[in-house]
């Protein structure tokens, strides 16, 4: 008898049910074994590997901060030392014993005040001797001037005597001519009278008269010749006469005396010049002035206004030349000497204002002006020496104090700033991650000042941009990020 079989689907369901039950039991068994192995430790690898499905990875969590606008001031700071505006050492130019001290240590003095006096007795005697020497030389010069005047008068007199002697000789020649003429006439009269006497036209008395006249004429001529006996009768030999020679000798002697006096007197020979132009007077006056200068050196005078430092000697002490007695400080203005890094060279100039703070006056700021910038950079420290002056009318600032100097070199009222920890340095450039719509973008920026954990950004971002400040190591350019709500 034939049986009726149901359709194929029920057949399949009935035949597959044991397999489903088998796999269900196997799964439960494997799960139990896995739980047991997890609790007991790492399990040995099974013969059959099963690959688990990886869970979904969330974007990294980062902290962000907005770029802000802030007022920044750029300044250079340095530590310097206060010095007196001027400092003078009070030292004697010569050695001597102190006889008076008119001011004591710590006292204020004015320029020109007498501070110390040394014993002047020794130099006073030398000054008296030198003054006497100057007077004596001046008197000698005046006496030589008188002698010069006498010599010149003798020259004039001798010249006149020569002329007189020449004139006297000329007159002798004239008398000789006249005596010759008289003698010739006397001879003629005698010859004529003698001829007439022989003819008895003249008497003996007439003859004797003319004879006597001839003798008289001869005697007169002889007397004239006696005055000219040492020279020839030539009229061109007048200067050979003793009277003329004597006058010439006197002239030569007067001229020699004049020349000697002119040589001795030099420019002092001129009556219009002072006797002090004479070298001897000048030398003596120089010696006197040197002694007077040394006398002045016995008095030590304040070269400027200031305050005296510690006194190192006392009245009665003998001090050597250049021995330090006081130091004089001008503290009406002080200067601060300091050094700044070389990077500020192009930002600081002479005449620029600066301020200083000192530990003894923590609540005060002292303002001054830079007046010196060293033209060279210190090769070892790479710094530049600078100096500033500060008014010190109240005398609060003392030499030797340390001061912190601040120089404003830039003002940025609307600077864009970000936290310093957001900077990502790469190869000498600076970058930041900016988060936009859940994505981090790496941007290159140009930075300026750094102050108090903030960095000035000159270009690359704008105020309001969100920059990553924490979690930077976990992100890359263009990667999605999650922003920490508490940042």
Secondary structure, DSSP 8 states (H G I E B T S, - for coil): -------HHHHHHHHHHHHHHHHHHHHHHHHHHHHHHHHHS-----SS-----------EEEEEEE-EEEEEEEEEEEEEEEEEEEEEEEE-SS-EEEEEE---TT-EE-TT-EEEEE--HHHHHHHHHHHHHHHHHHHHHHHHHHHHHHHHHHHHHHHHHHHHHHHHHHHHHHHHHHHHHHHHHHHHHHHHHHHHHHTTSS-HHHHHHHHHHHHHHHHHHHHHHHHTTTS-S-GGGGGGSHHHHHHHHHHHHHHHHHHHHHHHHGGGGSTTS-GGGSHHHHHHHHHHHHHHHHHHHTEEE-SSSEEE------TT-EE-TT-EEEEEEEEEEEEEEEEEEGGGGGG--TT-EEEEEETTEEEEEEEEEEEEE-SS--TTT-EEEEEEEEE-TT----TT-EEEEEEEEEEEEEEEEEEGGG-EEETTEEEEEEEETTEEEEEEEEEEEEETTEEEEEES--TT-EEEEE-GGG--TT-BEEE-TT-
